[in-house]
Amino acid sequence: MRKLTTGIVTLFFTLTICGAVAQDAAYQQYIDTYAPLAIAEQQRTGVPASIKLAQGLLESGAGKGDLVSRSNNHFGIKCKATWTGDKVYHDDDARGECFRAYASAEESYRDHSNFLKANGRYAALFTLDVNDYKGWAEGLKKAGYATNPKYVAQLIKVIEENNLQSITAMALQNNIPAPVTPAVAIPASEEKAQPKPAVVEQGITAAPVVAKPAAPEVNNEPAPSKPTAAVAPNTVYPSGYFYINETKVMWAEAGTSLLAIAANNNLALADLLQFNDMARTDILPQAQLLFVERKKKKSDKPFVTSNTGQTLWHVSQTEGIRLAQLQEWNKLNANEPLAAGTKILLQPAANSTVRSK
């Protein structure tokens, strides 16, 4: 009997050791495969690579779970009301819950970052140092990312046992800095805040802050142009959202996540870029005005005069008029530097002497 018991105990420990070795191999394979994606996402959005890999390992079962095999969903993100992409149904906290589905692991990694950046619940995380993986783990649980009471301890254990802090360090060694200012939803109280006093630019009059229009115009536009530089006015714009030429706009700082701004306004990134006549980018490279509605076709003002170094794109942004219209009326390239005092039509030439009432 004693020999039988000893044999069972020995077999148990042998199976345990084999299981641990198999898990270690699966974890290492996952890390080797997806570390480049985690590094890229840290550099793009500021989500620590250590946290992303640890979450991916836990949520996907090191890439071998049923959900990830059917959907490429490495982070267990559920559909939510705003999701319009592909979906699968999977038993989790309840039977048959809706989960996001992706064409690739890369899409899943990007959407995980965007999900955290765009959701105000996680805003506090982006004030932490990327090396503070314990703070990030606790913040994720506090914000409600997972219901498992051991989630924090599990994340920290995975990070420390697999030295995932070194992946974060590798991302930091790259010359591309991670953005430090999170882009989160603007609270309603901030939208209604009194605007700061505006200092009018010399040459171009600052567009007034006006009441919200009944509804934005809808029209098809040509492909967006790439601005040569940020609008850098002397004007002090209000904080939060305000209106230029009856179009909703904000002043966005360099490093702002455009994906987050788009999500906060229920827009596709492509629409946000088109509204601002911008080429494809996810992170704003410089501070500028950022419209979250389609700009108007014309202004009540017949024209403005430009400042040195401005382009037609700058005028389009400061006046809230579609760039294609300005190009048509003024016969100028979008990014051609304008001489000081150049007269820029803001409405068709035939109407330039008639003020709208």
C-alpha positions as CSV (number, residue, x, y, z in Angstrom):
1,M,0.0,0.0,0.0
2,R,2.9,2.4,0.9
3,K,4.6,1.6,-2.4
4,L,1.3,2.3,-4.3
5,T,0.9,5.7,-2.5
6,T,4.5,6.6,-3.1
7,G,4.0,5.8,-6.8
8,I,0.9,8.0,-7.1
9,V,2.7,10.9,-5.4
10,T,5.7,10.5,-7.7
11,L,3.4,10.4,-10.8
12,F,1.6,13.5,-9.6
13,F,4.8,15.5,-9.3
14,T,6.1,14.2,-12.6
15,L,2.9,15.3,-14.3
16,T,3.0,18.7,-12.5
17,I,6.6,19.3,-13.7
18,C,5.8,18.3,-17.2
19,G,2.8,20.5,-17.2
20,A,4.8,23.5,-16.0
21,V,7.5,22.8,-18.7
22,A,4.8,22.7,-21.4
23,Q,3.3,26.0,-20.1
24,D,6.8,27.6,-20.0
25,A,7.4,26.6,-23.6
26,A,3.9,27.9,-24.7
27,Y,4.5,31.2,-22.9
28,Q,8.0,31.6,-24.4
29,Q,6.6,30.9,-27.9
30,Y,3.9,33.5,-27.4
31,I,6.3,36.1,-26.1
32,D,8.7,35.5,-29.0
33,T,5.9,35.8,-31.5
34,Y,4.1,38.9,-30.2
35,A,6.8,40.9,-28.4
36,P,7.3,43.0,-31.6
37,L,3.6,43.9,-31.7
38,A,3.7,44.8,-28.0
39,I,6.7,47.0,-28.5
40,A,5.1,48.8,-31.4
41,E,2.0,49.4,-29.5
42,Q,3.9,50.8,-26.5
43,Q,5.6,53.3,-28.8
44,R,2.4,54.2,-30.5
45,T,0.1,54.6,-27.5
46,G,2.0,54.3,-24.3
47,V,0.5,51.0,-23.2
48,P,3.4,49.1,-21.5
49,A,4.6,46.1,-23.5
50,S,4.9,44.1,-20.3
51,I,1.2,44.6,-19.5
52,K,0.0,43.9,-23.0
53,L,1.9,40.7,-23.2
54,A,0.8,39.6,-19.8
55,Q,-2.8,40.3,-20.6
56,G,-2.4,38.5,-23.9
57,L,-0.9,35.5,-22.3
58,L,-3.7,35.3,-19.6
59,E,-6.7,36.2,-21.8
60,S,-5.7,34.0,-24.8
61,G,-4.2,31.1,-22.9
62,A,-0.9,31.8,-24.5
63,G,-2.6,32.0,-27.9
64,K,-4.2,28.5,-27.6
65,G,-7.6,29.3,-26.1
66,D,-10.9,28.7,-28.0
67,L,-11.8,32.4,-28.3
68,V,-8.5,33.4,-29.8
69,S,-8.5,30.5,-32.2
70,R,-11.9,31.5,-33.6
71,S,-11.5,35.3,-33.5
72,N,-7.9,36.4,-33.1
73,N,-9.1,38.2,-30.0
74,H,-6.1,38.1,-27.7
75,F,-7.5,40.3,-24.9
76,G,-11.0,39.1,-24.3
77,I,-12.6,42.4,-25.4
78,K,-16.4,42.1,-25.7
79,C,-18.4,43.8,-28.5
80,K,-19.8,46.7,-26.5
81,A,-22.4,49.0,-28.1
82,T,-20.0,50.9,-30.4
83,W,-18.4,47.8,-32.1
84,T,-19.4,47.5,-35.8
85,G,-16.8,44.9,-36.8
86,D,-16.9,41.1,-37.0
87,K,-18.0,39.2,-33.9
88,V,-18.1,35.7,-32.4
89,Y,-20.1,34.3,-29.4
90,H,-18.4,32.7,-26.5
91,D,-19.3,31.6,-23.0
92,D,-17.6,33.8,-20.4
93,D,-19.3,35.5,-17.4
94,A,-22.6,34.4,-19.1
95,R,-23.4,32.0,-21.9
96,G,-23.1,33.2,-25.5
97,E,-21.5,36.6,-24.9
98,C,-20.5,38.7,-27.9
99,F,-16.8,39.2,-28.5
100,R,-14.9,41.2,-31.1
101,A,-13.3,39.3,-33.9
102,Y,-10.3,40.4,-35.9
103,A,-8.6,39.5,-39.2
104,S,-5.2,39.2,-37.5
105,A,-3.4,39.3,-34.2
106,E,-2.1,42.7,-35.1
107,E,-5.6,44.1,-35.4
108,S,-6.4,42.7,-31.9
109,Y,-3.2,44.3,-30.4
110,R,-4.0,47.7,-31.9
111,D,-7.7,47.6,-30.9
112,H,-6.7,46.7,-27.3
113,S,-4.5,49.8,-27.1
114,N,-7.3,51.9,-28.7
115,F,-9.9,50.5,-26.4
116,L,-7.8,51.6,-23.3
117,K,-7.0,55.0,-24.8
118,A,-10.5,55.8,-25.8
119,N,-12.2,54.7,-22.6
120,G,-12.3,57.4,-19.9
121,R,-12.3,54.6,-17.2
122,Y,-8.7,53.9,-18.0
123,A,-7.4,57.5,-18.3
124,A,-5.6,57.3,-15.0
125,L,-3.4,54.5,-16.3
126,F,-1.8,56.8,-18.8
127,T,-0.5,59.1,-16.0
128,L,1.6,56.2,-14.7
129,D,5.2,55.4,-15.8
130,V,5.3,52.6,-18.4
131,N,7.7,50.8,-16.0
132,D,5.1,50.8,-13.2
133,Y,3.6,47.4,-14.2
134,K,2.2,46.9,-10.7
135,G,0.3,50.2,-10.9
136,W,-1.0,49.3,-14.3
137,A,-2.1,45.9,-13.2
138,E,-4.0,47.4,-10.2
139,G,-5.5,50.2,-12.3
140,L,-6.8,47.7,-14.9
141,K,-8.6,45.7,-12.2
142,K,-9.9,48.8,-10.5
143,A,-11.3,50.1,-13.8
144,G,-13.2,46.9,-14.3
145,Y,-11.2,45.2,-17.0
146,A,-11.5,41.8,-15.4
147,T,-13.9,40.3,-12.8
148,N,-11.4,37.7,-11.4
149,P,-10.3,38.9,-7.9
150,K,-6.8,37.4,-8.5
151,Y,-6.3,39.3,-11.8
152,V,-3.7,41.7,-10.4
153,A,-1.7,39.0,-8.8
154,Q,-1.9,36.9,-12.0
155,L,-0.6,39.8,-14.2
156,I,2.2,40.6,-11.9
157,K,3.3,37.0,-11.6
158,V,3.3,36.5,-15.4
159,I,5.4,39.7,-15.8
160,E,7.9,38.8,-13.2
161,E,8.3,35.1,-14.0
162,N,8.8,35.9,-17.7
163,N,10.9,39.0,-17.2
164,L,8.4,41.0,-19.4
165,Q,9.8,44.2,-17.9
166,S,12.7,43.8,-20.2
167,I,10.3,44.1,-23.2
168,T,9.1,47.4,-21.9
169,A,12.7,48.5,-21.6
170,M,13.4,47.4,-25.2
171,A,10.6,49.6,-26.4
172,L,11.9,52.6,-24.4
173,Q,15.3,52.2,-26.0
174,N,13.8,53.0,-29.4
175,N,14.2,56.7,-30.5
176,I,10.4,57.0,-31.0
177,P,9.0,58.3,-27.6
178,A,5.7,57.0,-26.3
179,P,3.0,59.7,-26.1
180,V,2.6,61.0,-22.6
181,T,-0.7,62.8,-22.8
182,P,-3.7,60.5,-22.9
183,A,-6.6,61.4,-25.1
184,V,-9.8,60.7,-23.2
185,A,-13.5,61.7,-23.4
186,I,-14.1,65.3,-22.7
187,P,-16.5,65.6,-19.7
188,A,-19.8,67.5,-20.4
189,S,-18.8,70.1,-17.8
190,E,-15.7,71.0,-19.7
191,E,-17.6,71.4,-23.0
192,K,-19.8,74.1,-21.3
193,A,-16.8,75.9,-19.7
194,Q,-16.4,79.6,-20.5
195,P,-13.9,80.1,-23.3
196,K,-10.6,81.7,-22.6
197,P,-10.0,85.2,-24.0
198,A,-8.9,85.1,-27.6
199,V,-6.0,87.1,-29.0
200,V,-6.7,87.9,-32.7
201,E,-4.0,86.9,-35.2
202,Q,-2.6,89.7,-37.4
203,G,-3.9,89.4,-40.9
204,I,-6.5,86.6,-40.3
205,T,-9.3,87.3,-37.8
206,A,-9.9,84.5,-35.4
207,A,-13.1,82.6,-36.2
208,P,-15.8,83.3,-33.5
209,V,-17.1,80.7,-31.1
210,V,-20.8,80.4,-32.1
211,A,-23.8,78.4,-31.1
212,K,-24.1,74.7,-32.1
213,P,-25.8,74.3,-35.5
214,A,-28.9,72.2,-36.0
215,A,-27.1,69.5,-37.9
216,P,-23.8,69.1,-39.7
217,E,-23.7,69.1,-43.5
218,V,-23.0,65.9,-45.4
219,N,-21.1,65.8,-48.6
220,N,-18.6,63.6,-50.4
221,E,-15.0,65.0,-50.5
222,P,-11.9,64.2,-52.5
223,A,-9.0,62.4,-51.0
224,P,-7.4,64.4,-48.2
225,S,-4.2,66.3,-48.6
226,K,-1.2,66.2,-46.2
227,P,-0.6,69.4,-44.3
228,T,3.0,70.7,-44.3
229,A,2.9,71.9,-40.7
230,A,0.7,72.5,-37.7
231,V,-1.5,75.6,-37.4
232,A,0.5,77.7,-34.9
233,P,-1.7,80.7,-34.3
234,N,-1.3,83.5,-31.8
235,T,-5.0,82.9,-31.0
236,V,-5.7,81.3,-27.6
237,Y,-8.5,78.8,-28.2
238,P,-11.0,77.6,-25.6
239,S,-10.4,74.3,-23.8
240,G,-12.6,71.4,-24.8
241,Y,-14.9,71.6,-27.8
242,F,-16.0,74.8,-29.3
243,Y,-17.3,76.0,-32.8
244,I,-15.7,77.6,-35.8
245,N,-18.0,78.5,-38.7
246,E,-20.7,76.5,-37.0
247,T,-18.6,73.4,-36.9
248,K,-17.5,71.5,-33.8
249,V,-13.7,71.6,-33.2
250,M,-11.1,71.3,-30.5
251,W,-7.5,72.3,-30.0
252,A,-5.5,69.1,-29.9
253,E,-1.9,68.8,-28.5
254,A,0.9,66.9,-30.1
255,G,0.8,63.2,-29.2
256,T,-3.0,63.1,-29.0
257,S,-4.4,59.7,-30.2
258,L,-6.6,60.4,-33.2
259,L,-8.1,57.0,-32.8
260,A,-9.3,57.9,-29.3
261,I,-10.7,61.3,-30.5
262,A,-12.6,59.5,-33.3
263,A,-14.0,56.9,-30.9
264,N,-15.0,59.6,-28.4
265,N,-17.1,61.2,-31.2
266,N,-18.5,58.0,-32.7
267,L,-16.4,58.5,-35.8
268,A,-14.3,56.3,-38.0
269,L,-10.6,57.4,-38.0
270,A,-10.9,57.9,-41.8
271,D,-13.8,60.3,-41.3
272,L,-11.8,62.3,-38.7
273,L,-8.8,62.6,-41.1
274,Q,-11.1,63.6,-44.0
275,F,-12.8,66.3,-41.9
276,N,-9.3,67.8,-41.3
277,D,-7.9,67.1,-44.8
278,M,-5.1,65.0,-43.3
279,A,-3.1,62.0,-44.5
280,R,-3.3,58.7,-42.6
281,T,-1.8,58.9,-39.1
282,D,-2.8,57.6,-35.6
283,I,-0.9,60.0,-33.4
284,L,-1.0,63.7,-33.9
285,P,2.6,64.8,-34.7
286,Q,2.0,68.5,-33.8
287,A,-0.6,70.6,-32.1
288,Q,-3.5,71.9,-34.3
289,L,-7.2,72.6,-34.6
290,L,-9.1,69.3,-35.0
291,F,-12.6,69.3,-36.4
292,V,-14.9,66.5,-35.4
293,E,-17.6,67.5,-37.9
294,R,-17.4,68.1,-41.6
295,K,-16.3,71.7,-42.3
296,K,-18.7,74.1,-44.1
297,K,-18.5,74.8,-47.8
298,K,-18.1,78.6,-47.3
299,S,-17.9,81.4,-44.8
300,D,-20.1,84.5,-44.2
301,K,-16.8,86.5,-44.7
302,P,-15.9,87.1,-48.3
303,F,-12.1,86.7,-47.8
304,V,-9.2,87.0,-45.4
305,T,-5.5,87.9,-45.9
306,S,-2.8,85.4,-45.0
307,N,0.2,85.7,-42.8
308,T,3.7,84.7,-43.8
309,G,4.3,80.9,-43.9
310,Q,0.6,80.0,-43.9
311,T,-0.8,77.6,-46.4
312,L,-4.3,77.1,-47.8
313,W,-4.7,74.2,-45.4
314,H,-4.0,76.5,-42.5
315,V,-6.7,78.9,-43.7
316,S,-9.1,75.9,-44.1
317,Q,-8.5,75.0,-40.5
318,T,-8.6,78.4,-38.9
319,E,-11.8,79.4,-40.9
320,G,-13.6,76.1,-40.8
321,I,-14.0,75.8,-44.6
322,R,-13.4,72.7,-46.7
323,L,-10.0,72.7,-48.3
324,A,-11.3,71.5,-51.7
325,Q,-13.6,74.6,-51.9
326,L,-10.7,77.0,-51.1
327,Q,-8.6,75.3,-53.8
328,E,-11.3,75.7,-56.3
329,W,-11.9,79.4,-55.6
330,N,-8.3,80.4,-55.2
331,K,-6.5,78.2,-57.7
332,L,-3.8,77.4,-55.1
333,N,-2.1,74.2,-53.9
334,A,-3.0,73.1,-50.4
335,N,0.5,73.2,-49.0
336,E,2.0,76.1,-51.0
337,P,3.4,78.8,-48.7
338,L,1.4,82.0,-49.0
339,A,3.0,85.4,-49.1
340,A,1.9,87.8,-46.4
341,G,-1.2,89.7,-47.3
342,T,-2.4,87.2,-49.9
343,K,-6.2,87.6,-50.4
344,I,-7.9,84.2,-49.8
345,L,-11.5,83.9,-51.0
346,L,-13.8,82.2,-48.4
347,Q,-16.8,82.0,-50.8
348,P,-17.3,81.9,-54.5
349,A,-15.9,85.0,-56.4
350,A,-19.3,85.9,-57.7
351,N,-20.5,86.4,-54.2
352,S,-17.4,87.9,-52.7
353,T,-18.9,91.4,-52.6
354,V,-22.2,90.3,-51.2
355,R,-22.4,89.5,-47.4
356,S,-24.8,86.8,-46.4
357,K,-27.5,87.9,-44.0
